Amino acid sequence: MKEYKLESLIYYSKAFAHKEHIVEKSTEDIQAKLDEYTAKGYRLISTDATDFGFAVYFYLYFERG
């Protein structure tokens, strides 16, 4: 039986930060989540992202089994 996990990451835009600040921070965090779940035997099967106001939401879908 397959096991699934969803990981959600939220980043907020900062008024005085440079324009790439969300990309830089999210790249580090997403790589850390990929490493964490891979070590537990999961594999990334899908991703999604959306924005709402000043926030960007990233969704990582993992499965194992």
C-alpha positions in Angstrom: 0.0 0.0 0.0 1.4 3.4 -1.0 1.8 6.2 1.6 1.4 9.8 0.7 2.6 13.0 2.3 1.9 16.7 1.5 4.3 19.4 2.6 3.2 23.0 2.3 5.6 26.0 2.4 4.5 29.6 2.7 6.6 32.7 1.8 5.7 36.3 2.2 6.8 39.1 0.0 8.8 41.8 1.8 8.4 45.4 0.7 12.1 46.3 0.8 13.8 43.0 -0.1 15.3 42.5 -3.6 13.0 40.9 -6.1 14.5 37.4 -5.9 14.3 36.9 -2.2 11.4 34.4 -2.3 13.2 32.3 -5.0 16.4 32.2 -3.0 14.8 31.3 0.3 12.3 28.8 -1.1 15.0 27.0 -3.1 17.0 26.4 0.1 13.9 25.2 2.0 12.5 23.0 -0.8 15.9 21.3 -1.2 15.9 20.6 2.5 12.5 19.1 2.3 13.5 17.0 -0.7 16.5 15.7 1.2 14.4 15.0 4.3 11.7 13.0 2.5 14.2 11.2 0.3 16.1 10.0 3.4 12.7 8.6 4.6 12.2 6.6 1.4 9.7 9.0 -0.3 9.9 10.4 -3.8 8.5 13.6 -5.1 5.5 12.9 -7.4 4.0 16.4 -7.9 4.3 20.0 -7.1 2.0 23.1 -7.2 2.2 26.7 -6.3 -0.2 29.6 -5.9 -0.2 33.1 -4.7 -2.6 35.0 -2.5 -2.0 38.6 -1.6 1.6 38.9 -0.5 2.1 35.2 0.1 3.3 32.4 -2.2 2.3 28.9 -1.3 4.3 25.9 -2.5 2.9 22.3 -2.2 5.1 19.3 -2.5 3.5 15.8 -2.9 5.5 12.7 -1.9 4.8 9.0 -2.0 6.5 5.8 -0.9 5.7 2.2 -0.9 
